Amino acid sequence: MSSVKYIKGVRTRHRNSLEREITCCKEILASQTEEVNKEQEIVKSTKCIKLLKSYCEKVEIQSEKYISSLQDSDDDVEQILDEDYSLCAKAMECCVELEEYREYLQCTCAKSVKIEQKHPDENVSQQQMQSFMLEQSSRQQEFFERQSQRQQEFMQNQTENQYVLIKKIKEADERPTTVKLPKYELRSFNGDK
């Protein structure tokens, strides 16, 4: 019983850390103004992305451990899986948004550097900018495709893990459990006191 409490405590700690990082992500995304220090924002967003991914993995692991240690009904298991899955999905959405924001900041930093190093030939600059923008848009498209593929794989793995876990729990419930009781010796009573 104490191991269940411990696993539940670790799971809760990781869930709280993940929620805190999601809040941090929203704060970073809310500060999208012209006056922010772009290098600091890039560093913050990179750190937040790494932490989100790390805590998301930890929540998944602890969720599986917690569910395997529980021997309750399937409703509790499904509720726990739904809560953890929705939190992980929210974290992955924040990761995607932060990566887009980071790429945007890097792009604007590169633009500002190019503007400072302006060449006398305007046509060359415009052609370079156009090729850069086309390259950037193709990279973003590839990134979105990879991210959606990863998210689909994650969802498939999550549902497969749910089915496997529920199947194991049902199999454990279907196993007959017999208990051998001790034999008691009863004195015979023939009417004499």
Secondary structure, 3 states (H helix, E strand, C coil): CHHHHHHHHHHHHHHHHHHHHHHHHHHHHHCCCCCCCHHHHHHHHHHHHHHHHHHHHHHHHHHHHHHHHCCCCHHHHHHHHHHHHHHHHHHHHHHHHHHHHHHHHHHHHHHHHHHHCCCCCHHHHHHHHHHHHHHHHHHHHHHHHHHHHHHHHHHHHHHHHHHHHHHHHHHHHHCCCCCCCCCCCCCCCCCCC
